[in-house]
Amino acid sequence: MKLRVMGVAVLCIILMLNVIFTQYMVHQYYYENYTNTLIFGGLNIFLFPAAIYVYKKTINAKA
């Protein structure tokens, strides 16, 4: 089973964005900017199904 390089790169980018959004969300929560906290929490929730979609497309791709 061989993964395509582009799919793995996109998954790495999504993981990096997840880490950045989570860090920024915690930072904003600490400084009581709750609107920004909710925005970045929502972006984190949006990235999860996107990562599953990319993963399934990468696994099912014919190399």
N, C-alpha and C positions, 0 to 999 in steps of 0.2 A: 504494500500500500504506500503510494508515493504522494506526498502533499505538494501542491503547487506553491511555488515561492511567493507569488503575489498574494495568495490567500493568507499565508503565514505572516507576511508583512502587514497586511491589513489588520489581522488579529493582534499583532504587536502594537500597532498604532492605537487600536481600540483599548487595549490594556493600559497603555501609557495615558490616554485621555481619562480613563477611569481613575487612575491613581491621582492625576492632577485635579480632577473635579472633586474627588473625595477630600484631598488635602485642602483645597480652597473652600469647600463646604464647611469643614471643621473649623478652619480659620475664621470664616465669616460668622459661624455660630458662636465662637468664643467672644467676638466683638459685637455680638447681638445685632447683626445685620440679617434678620430673619428672611427678608425677601430674597436676598442673594443665596441664602442657605437653601430655600425651597427651589430656586431656579437650578442650582447645581445638583441638588438631589434629584430633581426631575431629569436632568441630562444624564445622570448616572443610570436612572431607571430606563431611559431610552436606549442607552448603549448596550444593555444586556441582551435584548432581543436582536439587535443589530449584530452582535457578536455570534449569537446562535445561528442566525441566517448565513453569515459568512462562513462559519464553521461547516454547516451542512453543505453549502455550495462547494467548499474546498474538498470535503470528503468525497462527494459524489462526482467530482470532476474526473474526466478521463485524462490521464497524463500522457 
